[in-house]
Every structure is written in structure tokens, then in C-alpha cells.
Amino acid sequence: MDQLASWWDGAELWIAGLPFIPQVILVLAVMIPLCFGIAWVLDRVLSAVFVLVGRAEADPGVYPDEQTKVGGS
């Protein structure tokens, strides 16, 4: 565990030592694919959970038009 912490500290110090623009580019280059991957995995997992609980898809007939009707208007 100490080796992992030591590596992480070194990587963190290296990133913190970079100028601002390379920091932003590096963080975005890592975070965009990472966040996309996490969102994709969560989508697949939640879709499977919804199928298991019987809520696979929303009924397309629930909102036939894009406007919702409010009573009295």
C-alpha cells in the first residue's frame, strides 16, 4: 500500500508542477474517457436492474405529444 501511495504522490506532484494549460489537457484527456466509461457501465447496469424489476422501457404512449396538459388552462 505504501508503494501505491508513494506512486500517487509522485504523479500528483508531477501534475501539480505542470503549467496550467498542460494540466487541463492532461486532466481532460484522462477524465473524459473515464467519465464516459463510468456512464456507459452505469447505463448498462441500471438497464439490467430495471429489466429485473419490470421497468424495462417507458411506455411510448404516456406522452403522445410533447406538451403536457394542465387542468383548467
mmJSON file of the N, C-alpha and C atoms, coordinates in Angstrom:
{"data_MODEL":{"atom_site":{
"group_PDB":["ATOM","ATOM","ATOM","ATOM","ATOM","ATOM","ATOM","ATOM","ATOM","ATOM","ATOM","ATOM","ATOM","ATOM","ATOM","ATOM","ATOM","ATOM","ATOM","ATOM","ATOM","ATOM","ATOM","ATOM","ATOM","ATOM","ATOM","ATOM","ATOM","ATOM","ATOM","ATOM","ATOM","ATOM","ATOM","ATOM","ATOM","ATOM","ATOM","ATOM","ATOM","ATOM","ATOM","ATOM","ATOM","ATOM","ATOM","ATOM","ATOM","ATOM","ATOM","ATOM","ATOM","ATOM","ATOM","ATOM","ATOM","ATOM","ATOM","ATOM","ATOM","ATOM","ATOM","ATOM","ATOM","ATOM","ATOM","ATOM","ATOM","ATOM","ATOM","ATOM","ATOM","ATOM","ATOM","ATOM","ATOM","ATOM","ATOM","ATOM","ATOM","ATOM","ATOM","ATOM","ATOM","ATOM","ATOM","ATOM","ATOM","ATOM","ATOM","ATOM","ATOM","ATOM","ATOM","ATOM","ATOM","ATOM","ATOM","ATOM","ATOM","ATOM","ATOM","ATOM","ATOM","ATOM","ATOM","ATOM","ATOM","ATOM","ATOM","ATOM","ATOM","ATOM","ATOM","ATOM","ATOM","ATOM","ATOM","ATOM","ATOM","ATOM","ATOM","ATOM","ATOM","ATOM","ATOM","ATOM","ATOM","ATOM","ATOM","ATOM","ATOM","ATOM","ATOM","ATOM","ATOM","ATOM","ATOM","ATOM","ATOM","ATOM","ATOM","ATOM","ATOM","ATOM","ATOM","ATOM","ATOM","ATOM","ATOM","ATOM","ATOM","ATOM","ATOM","ATOM","ATOM","ATOM","ATOM","ATOM","ATOM","ATOM","ATOM","ATOM","ATOM","ATOM","ATOM","ATOM","ATOM","ATOM","ATOM","ATOM","ATOM","ATOM","ATOM","ATOM","ATOM","ATOM","ATOM","ATOM","ATOM","ATOM","ATOM","ATOM","ATOM","ATOM","ATOM","ATOM","ATOM","ATOM","ATOM","ATOM","ATOM","ATOM","ATOM","ATOM","ATOM","ATOM","ATOM","ATOM","ATOM","ATOM","ATOM","ATOM","ATOM","ATOM","ATOM","ATOM","ATOM","ATOM","ATOM","ATOM","ATOM","ATOM","ATOM","ATOM","ATOM","ATOM","ATOM"],
"id":[1,2,3,4,5,6,7,8,9,10,11,12,13,14,15,16,17,18,19,20,21,22,23,24,25,26,27,28,29,30,31,32,33,34,35,36,37,38,39,40,41,42,43,44,45,46,47,48,49,50,51,52,53,54,55,56,57,58,59,60,61,62,63,64,65,66,67,68,69,70,71,72,73,74,75,76,77,78,79,80,81,82,83,84,85,86,87,88,89,90,91,92,93,94,95,96,97,98,99,100,101,102,103,104,105,106,107,108,109,110,111,112,113,114,115,116,117,118,119,120,121,122,123,124,125,126,127,128,129,130,131,132,133,134,135,136,137,138,139,140,141,142,143,144,145,146,147,148,149,150,151,152,153,154,155,156,157,158,159,160,161,162,163,164,165,166,167,168,169,170,171,172,173,174,175,176,177,178,179,180,181,182,183,184,185,186,187,188,189,190,191,192,193,194,195,196,197,198,199,200,201,202,203,204,205,206,207,208,209,210,211,212,213,214,215,216,217,218,219],
"type_symbol":["N","C","C","N","C","C","N","C","C","N","C","C","N","C","C","N","C","C","N","C","C","N","C","C","N","C","C","N","C","C","N","C","C","N","C","C","N","C","C","N","C","C","N","C","C","N","C","C","N","C","C","N","C","C","N","C","C","N","C","C","N","C","C","N","C","C","N","C","C","N","C","C","N","C","C","N","C","C","N","C","C","N","C","C","N","C","C","N","C","C","N","C","C","N","C","C","N","C","C","N","C","C","N","C","C","N","C","C","N","C","C","N","C","C","N","C","C","N","C","C","N","C","C","N","C","C","N","C","C","N","C","C","N","C","C","N","C","C","N","C","C","N","C","C","N","C","C","N","C","C","N","C","C","N","C","C","N","C","C","N","C","C","N","C","C","N","C","C","N","C","C","N","C","C","N","C","C","N","C","C","N","C","C","N","C","C","N","C","C","N","C","C","N","C","C","N","C","C","N","C","C","N","C","C","N","C","C","N","C","C","N","C","C","N","C","C","N","C","C"],
"label_atom_id":["N","CA","C","N","CA","C","N","CA","C","N","CA","C","N","CA","C","N","CA","C","N","CA","C","N","CA","C","N","CA","C","N","CA","C","N","CA","C","N","CA","C","N","CA","C","N","CA","C","N","CA","C","N","CA","C","N","CA","C","N","CA","C","N","CA","C","N","CA","C","N","CA","C","N","CA","C","N","CA","C","N","CA","C","N","CA","C","N","CA","C","N","CA","C","N","CA","C","N","CA","C","N","CA","C","N","CA","C","N","CA","C","N","CA","C","N","CA","C","N","CA","C","N","CA","C","N","CA","C","N","CA","C","N","CA","C","N","CA","C","N","CA","C","N","CA","C","N","CA","C","N","CA","C","N","CA","C","N","CA","C","N","CA","C","N","CA","C","N","CA","C","N","CA","C","N","CA","C","N","CA","C","N","CA","C","N","CA","C","N","CA","C","N","CA","C","N","CA","C","N","CA","C","N","CA","C","N","CA","C","N","CA","C","N","CA","C","N","CA","C","N","CA","C","N","CA","C","N","CA","C","N","CA","C","N","CA","C","N","CA","C","N","CA","C","N","CA","C","N","CA","C","N","CA","C"],
"label_alt_id":[null,null,null,null,null,null,null,null,null,null,null,null,null,null,null,null,null,null,null,null,null,null,null,null,null,null,null,null,null,null,null,null,null,null,null,null,null,null,null,null,null,null,null,null,null,null,null,null,null,null,null,null,null,null,null,null,null,null,null,null,null,null,null,null,null,null,null,null,null,null,null,null,null,null,null,null,null,null,null,null,null,null,null,null,null,null,null,null,null,null,null,null,null,null,null,null,null,null,null,null,null,null,null,null,null,null,null,null,null,null,null,null,null,null,null,null,null,null,null,null,null,null,null,null,null,null,null,null,null,null,null,null,null,null,null,null,null,null,null,null,null,null,null,null,null,null,null,null,null,null,null,null,null,null,null,null,null,null,null,null,null,null,null,null,null,null,null,null,null,null,null,null,null,null,null,null,null,null,null,null,null,null,null,null,null,null,null,null,null,null,null,null,null,null,null,null,null,null,null,null,null,null,null,null,null,null,null,null,null,null,null,null,null,null,null,null,null,null,null],
"label_comp_id":["MET","MET","MET","ASP","ASP","ASP","GLN","GLN","GLN","LEU","LEU","LEU","ALA","ALA","ALA","SER","SER","SER","TRP","TRP","TRP","TRP","TRP","TRP","ASP","ASP","ASP","GLY","GLY","GLY","ALA","ALA","ALA","GLU","GLU","GLU","LEU","LEU","LEU","TRP","TRP","TRP","ILE","ILE","ILE","ALA","ALA","ALA","GLY","GLY","GLY","LEU","LEU","LEU","PRO","PRO","PRO","PHE","PHE","PHE","ILE","ILE","ILE","PRO","PRO","PRO","GLN","GLN","GLN","VAL","VAL","VAL","ILE","ILE","ILE","LEU","LEU","LEU","VAL","VAL","VAL","LEU","LEU","LEU","ALA","ALA","ALA","VAL","VAL","VAL","MET","MET","MET","ILE","ILE","ILE","PRO","PRO","PRO","LEU","LEU","LEU","CYS","CYS","CYS","PHE","PHE","PHE","GLY","GLY","GLY","ILE","ILE","ILE","ALA","ALA","ALA","TRP","TRP","TRP","VAL","VAL","VAL","LEU","LEU","LEU","ASP","ASP","ASP","ARG","ARG","ARG","VAL","VAL","VAL","LEU","LEU","LEU","SER","SER","SER","ALA","ALA","ALA","VAL","VAL","VAL","PHE","PHE","PHE","VAL","VAL","VAL","LEU","LEU","LEU","VAL","VAL","VAL","GLY","GLY","GLY","ARG","ARG","ARG","ALA","ALA","ALA","GLU","GLU","GLU","ALA","ALA","ALA","ASP","ASP","ASP","PRO","PRO","PRO","GLY","GLY","GLY","VAL","VAL","VAL","TYR","TYR","TYR","PRO","PRO","PRO","ASP","ASP","ASP","GLU","GLU","GLU","GLN","GLN","GLN","THR","THR","THR","LYS","LYS","LYS","VAL","VAL","VAL","GLY","GLY","GLY","GLY","GLY","GLY","SER","SER","SER"],
"label_asym_id":["A","A","A","A","A","A","A","A","A","A","A","A","A","A","A","A","A","A","A","A","A","A","A","A","A","A","A","A","A","A","A","A","A","A","A","A","A","A","A","A","A","A","A","A","A","A","A","A","A","A","A","A","A","A","A","A","A","A","A","A","A","A","A","A","A","A","A","A","A","A","A","A","A","A","A","A","A","A","A","A","A","A","A","A","A","A","A","A","A","A","A","A","A","A","A","A","A","A","A","A","A","A","A","A","A","A","A","A","A","A","A","A","A","A","A","A","A","A","A","A","A","A","A","A","A","A","A","A","A","A","A","A","A","A","A","A","A","A","A","A","A","A","A","A","A","A","A","A","A","A","A","A","A","A","A","A","A","A","A","A","A","A","A","A","A","A","A","A","A","A","A","A","A","A","A","A","A","A","A","A","A","A","A","A","A","A","A","A","A","A","A","A","A","A","A","A","A","A","A","A","A","A","A","A","A","A","A","A","A","A","A","A","A","A","A","A","A","A","A"],
"label_entity_id":["1","1","1","1","1","1","1","1","1","1","1","1","1","1","1","1","1","1","1","1","1","1","1","1","1","1","1","1","1","1","1","1","1","1","1","1","1","1","1","1","1","1","1","1","1","1","1","1","1","1","1","1","1","1","1","1","1","1","1","1","1","1","1","1","1","1","1","1","1","1","1","1","1","1","1","1","1","1","1","1","1","1","1","1","1","1","1","1","1","1","1","1","1","1","1","1","1","1","1","1","1","1","1","1","1","1","1","1","1","1","1","1","1","1","1","1","1","1","1","1","1","1","1","1","1","1","1","1","1","1","1","1","1","1","1","1","1","1","1","1","1","1","1","1","1","1","1","1","1","1","1","1","1","1","1","1","1","1","1","1","1","1","1","1","1","1","1","1","1","1","1","1","1","1","1","1","1","1","1","1","1","1","1","1","1","1","1","1","1","1","1","1","1","1","1","1","1","1","1","1","1","1","1","1","1","1","1","1","1","1","1","1","1","1","1","1","1","1","1"],
"label_seq_id":[1,1,1,2,2,2,3,3,3,4,4,4,5,5,5,6,6,6,7,7,7,8,8,8,9,9,9,10,10,10,11,11,11,12,12,12,13,13,13,14,14,14,15,15,15,16,16,16,17,17,17,18,18,18,19,19,19,20,20,20,21,21,21,22,22,22,23,23,23,24,24,24,25,25,25,26,26,26,27,27,27,28,28,28,29,29,29,30,30,30,31,31,31,32,32,32,33,33,33,34,34,34,35,35,35,36,36,36,37,37,37,38,38,38,39,39,39,40,40,40,41,41,41,42,42,42,43,43,43,44,44,44,45,45,45,46,46,46,47,47,47,48,48,48,49,49,49,50,50,50,51,51,51,52,52,52,53,53,53,54,54,54,55,55,55,56,56,56,57,57,57,58,58,58,59,59,59,60,60,60,61,61,61,62,62,62,63,63,63,64,64,64,65,65,65,66,66,66,67,67,67,68,68,68,69,69,69,70,70,70,71,71,71,72,72,72,73,73,73],
"pdbx_PDB_ins_code":[null,null,null,null,null,null,null,null,null,null,null,null,null,null,null,null,null,null,null,null,null,null,null,null,null,null,null,null,null,null,null,null,null,null,null,null,null,null,null,null,null,null,null,null,null,null,null,null,null,null,null,null,null,null,null,null,null,null,null,null,null,null,null,null,null,null,null,null,null,null,null,null,null,null,null,null,null,null,null,null,null,null,null,null,null,null,null,null,null,null,null,null,null,null,null,null,null,null,null,null,null,null,null,null,null,null,null,null,null,null,null,null,null,null,null,null,null,null,null,null,null,null,null,null,null,null,null,null,null,null,null,null,null,null,null,null,null,null,null,null,null,null,null,null,null,null,null,null,null,null,null,null,null,null,null,null,null,null,null,null,null,null,null,null,null,null,null,null,null,null,null,null,null,null,null,null,null,null,null,null,null,null,null,null,null,null,null,null,null,null,null,null,null,null,null,null,null,null,null,null,null,null,null,null,null,null,null,null,null,null,null,null,null,null,null,null,null,null,null],
"Cartn_x":[0.824,0.0,0.875,2.006,2.905,3.458,3.698,4.201,3.161,1.897,0.825,0.695,0.746,0.648,1.835,3.0,4.195,4.101,3.618,3.447,2.426,1.303,0.258,0.777,1.532,2.103,3.025,3.831,4.72,3.96,2.92,2.105,1.392,0.875,0.179,1.131,2.323,3.302,3.725,3.833,4.204,3.115,1.857,0.752,0.681,0.823,0.756,1.906,3.021,4.161,4.069,3.12,2.949,2.308,2.547,1.801,0.304,-0.511,-1.964,-2.524,-2.168,-2.74,-2.416,-1.162,-0.914,-1.66,-1.863,-2.658,-4.079,-4.678,-6.059,-6.143,-5.217,-5.233,-5.074,-4.153,-3.921,-5.129,-5.68,-6.838,-8.029,-8.275,-9.385,-9.153,-7.909,-7.593,-7.838,-7.733,-7.994,-9.459,-10.005,-11.34,-12.459,-12.345,-13.427,-13.638,-12.601,-12.832,-13.254,-12.684,-13.035,-14.509,-14.96,-16.362,-17.3,-16.908,-17.714,-17.846,-16.737,-16.762,-17.622,-17.513,-18.335,-19.81,-20.148,-21.54,-22.074,-21.251,-21.677,-21.938,-21.033,-21.212,-22.455,-22.651,-23.845,-25.116,-25.09,-26.253,-26.594,-25.581,-25.806,-26.302,-25.699,-26.091,-27.517,-27.825,-29.174,-30.215,-29.869,-30.8,-31.109,-30.092,-30.308,-31.151,-30.904,-31.698,-33.15,-33.384,-34.75,-35.468,-34.768,-35.378,-35.763,-34.901,-35.178,-36.387,-36.592,-37.723,-38.961,-38.889,-40.053,-40.263,-39.254,-39.37,-38.41,-38.512,-37.533,-37.525,-38.673,-38.736,-39.947,-39.854,-41.01,-42.031,-43.287,-44.362,-44.402,-44.221,-44.197,-45.539,-46.616,-47.926,-48.225,-47.342,-47.603,-47.674,-46.736,-46.715,-46.783,-47.985,-48.091,-47.627,-47.765,-47.23,-46.282,-45.523,-44.501,-45.077,-46.333,-46.94,-47.729,-47.623,-48.422,-49.622,-50.743,-51.982,-52.143,-52.412,-52.649,-54.131,-54.742,-56.187,-56.561,-57.631,-58.138,-57.472,-56.591,-55.972,-56.327],
"Cartn_y":[-1.187,0.0,1.261,1.182,2.337,2.643,1.607,1.844,2.571,2.168,2.823,4.288,4.525,5.898,6.73,6.138,6.85,7.174,6.217,6.465,7.571,7.499,8.506,9.89,9.987,11.282,11.825,10.945,11.373,11.857,11.12,11.522,12.84,12.989,14.22,15.421,15.232,16.32,16.662,15.65,15.907,16.724,16.34,17.08,18.499,18.637,19.962,20.85,20.267,21.048,21.513,20.989,21.405,22.78,23.51,24.755,24.454,25.498,25.332,24.638,25.075,24.522,23.03,22.599,21.149,20.373,20.978,20.322,20.075,21.109,20.992,19.939,19.962,18.996,17.582,17.383,16.053,15.558,16.419,16.016,15.702,16.53,16.254,14.988,14.754,13.549,12.288,12.392,11.242,11.206,12.353,12.38,12.153,12.669,12.482,11.006,10.252,8.82,8.073,8.447,7.776,8.015,9.247,9.563,8.921,8.908,8.247,6.754,6.127,4.701,4.419,5.25,5.066,5.245,6.254,6.483,5.313,4.758,3.619,2.4,2.143,0.993,1.183,2.377,2.636,2.483,2.921,2.761,1.293,0.467,-0.964,-1.63,-1.283,-1.893,-1.485,-0.203,0.251,-0.293,-0.446,-1.055,-2.486,-3.227,-4.609,-4.65,-3.722,-3.67,-3.346,-2.398,-2.038,-3.197,-3.98,-5.155,-6.15,-6.323,-7.268,-6.865,-5.567,-5.123,-4.827,-5.124,-4.97,-3.58,-2.757,-1.393,-1.216,-2.097,-2.125,-0.839,-0.398,0.787,1.617,2.914,3.778,3.525,3.579,3.37,4.554,4.331,5.455,6.166,5.551,6.177,7.082,7.196,8.006,9.481,9.948,11.339,11.371,11.289,11.223,12.489,13.633,14.864,15.46,16.453,16.993,17.975,18.348,19.287,18.499,18.934,18.326,19.215,18.603,19.368,19.63,20.879,21.279,21.566,21.007,21.187,22.658,23.08,24.438,25.44,25.01,26.005,25.754],
"Cartn_z":[0.0,0.0,0.0,0.672,0.701,-0.685,-1.486,-2.838,-3.684,-3.541,-4.289,-3.859,-2.553,-2.046,-2.516,-2.524,-2.986,-4.472,-5.272,-6.708,-6.934,-6.202,-6.365,-5.998,-4.911,-4.518,-5.6,-6.196,-7.27,-8.482,-8.861,-10.012,-9.735,-8.525,-8.156,-8.189,-7.668,-7.688,-9.112,-9.967,-11.358,-12.055,-11.848,-12.475,-11.907,-10.592,-9.963,-10.414,-10.823,-11.269,-12.704,-13.444,-14.836,-14.912,-15.997,-16.206,-16.382,-16.278,-16.238,-17.476,-18.664,-19.894,-20.038,-19.854,-19.908,-18.823,-17.647,-16.601,-17.091,-17.671,-18.152,-19.245,-20.189,-21.286,-20.753,-19.827,-19.268,-18.479,-17.647,-16.843,-17.755,-18.765,-19.678,-20.492,-20.891,-21.659,-20.84,-19.531,-18.663,-18.239,-17.847,-17.25,-18.248,-19.472,-20.443,-20.765,-21.135,-21.368,-20.098,-18.949,-17.7,-17.35,-17.442,-17.143,-18.157,-19.43,-20.443,-20.125,-19.75,-19.413,-18.197,-17.171,-15.976,-16.314,-17.112,-17.502,-18.316,-19.211,-20.038,-19.161,-18.216,-17.317,-16.459,-15.905,-15.103,-15.922,-17.176,-18.048,-18.238,-18.49,-18.689,-17.412,-16.279,-15.008,-14.645,-14.752,-14.411,-15.376,-16.649,-17.596,-17.187,-16.774,-16.33,-15.061,-14.134,-12.902,-13.224,-14.127,-14.497,-15.164,-15.966,-16.579,-15.495,-14.506,-13.424,-12.588,-12.403,-11.594,-12.439,-13.732,-14.591,-15.144,-15.15,-15.681,-16.847,-17.84,-18.935,-19.746,-20.212,-21.069,-20.662,-20.903,-20.672,-21.772,-21.422,-22.386,-23.349,-24.663,-25.601,-25.697,-25.237,-25.306,-24.127,-23.176,-21.99,-22.354,-23.15,-23.578,-25.104,-25.672,-27.133,-27.818,-27.197,-27.759,-26.726,-27.133,-26.244,-25.233,-25.374,-24.447,-23.401,-22.184,-21.131,-20.884,-20.674,-20.454,-18.963,-18.65,-17.27,-17.131,-16.105,-15.902,-15.76,-16.439,-16.328,-17.246,-18.115,-18.996,-20.436],
"occupancy":[1.0,1.0,1.0,1.0,1.0,1.0,1.0,1.0,1.0,1.0,1.0,1.0,1.0,1.0,1.0,1.0,1.0,1.0,1.0,1.0,1.0,1.0,1.0,1.0,1.0,1.0,1.0,1.0,1.0,1.0,1.0,1.0,1.0,1.0,1.0,1.0,1.0,1.0,1.0,1.0,1.0,1.0,1.0,1.0,1.0,1.0,1.0,1.0,1.0,1.0,1.0,1.0,1.0,1.0,1.0,1.0,1.0,1.0,1.0,1.0,1.0,1.0,1.0,1.0,1.0,1.0,1.0,1.0,1.0,1.0,1.0,1.0,1.0,1.0,1.0,1.0,1.0,1.0,1.0,1.0,1.0,1.0,1.0,1.0,1.0,1.0,1.0,1.0,1.0,1.0,1.0,1.0,1.0,1.0,1.0,1.0,1.0,1.0,1.0,1.0,1.0,1.0,1.0,1.0,1.0,1.0,1.0,1.0,1.0,1.0,1.0,1.0,1.0,1.0,1.0,1.0,1.0,1.0,1.0,1.0,1.0,1.0,1.0,1.0,1.0,1.0,1.0,1.0,1.0,1.0,1.0,1.0,1.0,1.0,1.0,1.0,1.0,1.0,1.0,1.0,1.0,1.0,1.0,1.0,1.0,1.0,1.0,1.0,1.0,1.0,1.0,1.0,1.0,1.0,1.0,1.0,1.0,1.0,1.0,1.0,1.0,1.0,1.0,1.0,1.0,1.0,1.0,1.0,1.0,1.0,1.0,1.0,1.0,1.0,1.0,1.0,1.0,1.0,1.0,1.0,1.0,1.0,1.0,1.0,1.0,1.0,1.0,1.0,1.0,1.0,1.0,1.0,1.0,1.0,1.0,1.0,1.0,1.0,1.0,1.0,1.0,1.0,1.0,1.0,1.0,1.0,1.0,1.0,1.0,1.0,1.0,1.0,1.0,1.0,1.0,1.0,1.0,1.0,1.0],
"B_iso_or_equiv":[0.0,0.0,0.0,0.0,0.0,0.0,0.0,0.0,0.0,0.0,0.0,0.0,0.0,0.0,0.0,0.0,0.0,0.0,0.0,0.0,0.0,0.0,0.0,0.0,0.0,0.0,0.0,0.0,0.0,0.0,0.0,0.0,0.0,0.0,0.0,0.0,0.0,0.0,0.0,0.0,0.0,0.0,0.0,0.0,0.0,0.0,0.0,0.0,0.0,0.0,0.0,0.0,0.0,0.0,0.0,0.0,0.0,0.0,0.0,0.0,0.0,0.0,0.0,0.0,0.0,0.0,0.0,0.0,0.0,0.0,0.0,0.0,0.0,0.0,0.0,0.0,0.0,0.0,0.0,0.0,0.0,0.0,0.0,0.0,0.0,0.0,0.0,0.0,0.0,0.0,0.0,0.0,0.0,0.0,0.0,0.0,0.0,0.0,0.0,0.0,0.0,0.0,0.0,0.0,0.0,0.0,0.0,0.0,0.0,0.0,0.0,0.0,0.0,0.0,0.0,0.0,0.0,0.0,0.0,0.0,0.0,0.0,0.0,0.0,0.0,0.0,0.0,0.0,0.0,0.0,0.0,0.0,0.0,0.0,0.0,0.0,0.0,0.0,0.0,0.0,0.0,0.0,0.0,0.0,0.0,0.0,0.0,0.0,0.0,0.0,0.0,0.0,0.0,0.0,0.0,0.0,0.0,0.0,0.0,0.0,0.0,0.0,0.0,0.0,0.0,0.0,0.0,0.0,0.0,0.0,0.0,0.0,0.0,0.0,0.0,0.0,0.0,0.0,0.0,0.0,0.0,0.0,0.0,0.0,0.0,0.0,0.0,0.0,0.0,0.0,0.0,0.0,0.0,0.0,0.0,0.0,0.0,0.0,0.0,0.0,0.0,0.0,0.0,0.0,0.0,0.0,0.0,0.0,0.0,0.0,0.0,0.0,0.0,0.0,0.0,0.0,0.0,0.0,0.0],
"pdbx_formal_charge":[null,null,null,null,null,null,null,null,null,null,null,null,null,null,null,null,null,null,null,null,null,null,null,null,null,null,null,null,null,null,null,null,null,null,null,null,null,null,null,null,null,null,null,null,null,null,null,null,null,null,null,null,null,null,null,null,null,null,null,null,null,null,null,null,null,null,null,null,null,null,null,null,null,null,null,null,null,null,null,null,null,null,null,null,null,null,null,null,null,null,null,null,null,null,null,null,null,null,null,null,null,null,null,null,null,null,null,null,null,null,null,null,null,null,null,null,null,null,null,null,null,null,null,null,null,null,null,null,null,null,null,null,null,null,null,null,null,null,null,null,null,null,null,null,null,null,null,null,null,null,null,null,null,null,null,null,null,null,null,null,null,null,null,null,null,null,null,null,null,null,null,null,null,null,null,null,null,null,null,null,null,null,null,null,null,null,null,null,null,null,null,null,null,null,null,null,null,null,null,null,null,null,null,null,null,null,null,null,null,null,null,null,null,null,null,null,null,null,null],
"auth_seq_id":[1,1,1,2,2,2,3,3,3,4,4,4,5,5,5,6,6,6,7,7,7,8,8,8,9,9,9,10,10,10,11,11,11,12,12,12,13,13,13,14,14,14,15,15,15,16,16,16,17,17,17,18,18,18,19,19,19,20,20,20,21,21,21,22,22,22,23,23,23,24,24,24,25,25,25,26,26,26,27,27,27,28,28,28,29,29,29,30,30,30,31,31,31,32,32,32,33,33,33,34,34,34,35,35,35,36,36,36,37,37,37,38,38,38,39,39,39,40,40,40,41,41,41,42,42,42,43,43,43,44,44,44,45,45,45,46,46,46,47,47,47,48,48,48,49,49,49,50,50,50,51,51,51,52,52,52,53,53,53,54,54,54,55,55,55,56,56,56,57,57,57,58,58,58,59,59,59,60,60,60,61,61,61,62,62,62,63,63,63,64,64,64,65,65,65,66,66,66,67,67,67,68,68,68,69,69,69,70,70,70,71,71,71,72,72,72,73,73,73],
"auth_comp_id":["MET","MET","MET","ASP","ASP","ASP","GLN","GLN","GLN","LEU","LEU","LEU","ALA","ALA","ALA","SER","SER","SER","TRP","TRP","TRP","TRP","TRP","TRP","ASP","ASP","ASP","GLY","GLY","GLY","ALA","ALA","ALA","GLU","GLU","GLU","LEU","LEU","LEU","TRP","TRP","TRP","ILE","ILE","ILE","ALA","ALA","ALA","GLY","GLY","GLY","LEU","LEU","LEU","PRO","PRO","PRO","PHE","PHE","PHE","ILE","ILE","ILE","PRO","PRO","PRO","GLN","GLN","GLN","VAL","VAL","VAL","ILE","ILE","ILE","LEU","LEU","LEU","VAL","VAL","VAL","LEU","LEU","LEU","ALA","ALA","ALA","VAL","VAL","VAL","MET","MET","MET","ILE","ILE","ILE","PRO","PRO","PRO","LEU","LEU","LEU","CYS","CYS","CYS","PHE","PHE","PHE","GLY","GLY","GLY","ILE","ILE","ILE","ALA","ALA","ALA","TRP","TRP","TRP","VAL","VAL","VAL","LEU","LEU","LEU","ASP","ASP","ASP","ARG","ARG","ARG","VAL","VAL","VAL","LEU","LEU","LEU","SER","SER","SER","ALA","ALA","ALA","VAL","VAL","VAL","PHE","PHE","PHE","VAL","VAL","VAL","LEU","LEU","LEU","VAL","VAL","VAL","GLY","GLY","GLY","ARG","ARG","ARG","ALA","ALA","ALA","GLU","GLU","GLU","ALA","ALA","ALA","ASP","ASP","ASP","PRO","PRO","PRO","GLY","GLY","GLY","VAL","VAL","VAL","TYR","TYR","TYR","PRO","PRO","PRO","ASP","ASP","ASP","GLU","GLU","GLU","GLN","GLN","GLN","THR","THR","THR","LYS","LYS","LYS","VAL","VAL","VAL","GLY","GLY","GLY","GLY","GLY","GLY","SER","SER","SER"],
"auth_asym_id":["A","A","A","A","A","A","A","A","A","A","A","A","A","A","A","A","A","A","A","A","A","A","A","A","A","A","A","A","A","A","A","A","A","A","A","A","A","A","A","A","A","A","A","A","A","A","A","A","A","A","A","A","A","A","A","A","A","A","A","A","A","A","A","A","A","A","A","A","A","A","A","A","A","A","A","A","A","A","A","A","A","A","A","A","A","A","A","A","A","A","A","A","A","A","A","A","A","A","A","A","A","A","A","A","A","A","A","A","A","A","A","A","A","A","A","A","A","A","A","A","A","A","A","A","A","A","A","A","A","A","A","A","A","A","A","A","A","A","A","A","A","A","A","A","A","A","A","A","A","A","A","A","A","A","A","A","A","A","A","A","A","A","A","A","A","A","A","A","A","A","A","A","A","A","A","A","A","A","A","A","A","A","A","A","A","A","A","A","A","A","A","A","A","A","A","A","A","A","A","A","A","A","A","A","A","A","A","A","A","A","A","A","A","A","A","A","A","A","A"],
"auth_atom_id":["N","CA","C","N","CA","C","N","CA","C","N","CA","C","N","CA","C","N","CA","C","N","CA","C","N","CA","C","N","CA","C","N","CA","C","N","CA","C","N","CA","C","N","CA","C","N","CA","C","N","CA","C","N","CA","C","N","CA","C","N","CA","C","N","CA","C","N","CA","C","N","CA","C","N","CA","C","N","CA","C","N","CA","C","N","CA","C","N","CA","C","N","CA","C","N","CA","C","N","CA","C","N","CA","C","N","CA","C","N","CA","C","N","CA","C","N","CA","C","N","CA","C","N","CA","C","N","CA","C","N","CA","C","N","CA","C","N","CA","C","N","CA","C","N","CA","C","N","CA","C","N","CA","C","N","CA","C","N","CA","C","N","CA","C","N","CA","C","N","CA","C","N","CA","C","N","CA","C","N","CA","C","N","CA","C","N","CA","C","N","CA","C","N","CA","C","N","CA","C","N","CA","C","N","CA","C","N","CA","C","N","CA","C","N","CA","C","N","CA","C","N","CA","C","N","CA","C","N","CA","C","N","CA","C","N","CA","C","N","CA","C","N","CA","C","N","CA","C","N","CA","C","N","CA","C"],
"pdbx_PDB_model_num":[1,1,1,1,1,1,1,1,1,1,1,1,1,1,1,1,1,1,1,1,1,1,1,1,1,1,1,1,1,1,1,1,1,1,1,1,1,1,1,1,1,1,1,1,1,1,1,1,1,1,1,1,1,1,1,1,1,1,1,1,1,1,1,1,1,1,1,1,1,1,1,1,1,1,1,1,1,1,1,1,1,1,1,1,1,1,1,1,1,1,1,1,1,1,1,1,1,1,1,1,1,1,1,1,1,1,1,1,1,1,1,1,1,1,1,1,1,1,1,1,1,1,1,1,1,1,1,1,1,1,1,1,1,1,1,1,1,1,1,1,1,1,1,1,1,1,1,1,1,1,1,1,1,1,1,1,1,1,1,1,1,1,1,1,1,1,1,1,1,1,1,1,1,1,1,1,1,1,1,1,1,1,1,1,1,1,1,1,1,1,1,1,1,1,1,1,1,1,1,1,1,1,1,1,1,1,1,1,1,1,1,1,1,1,1,1,1,1,1]
}}}
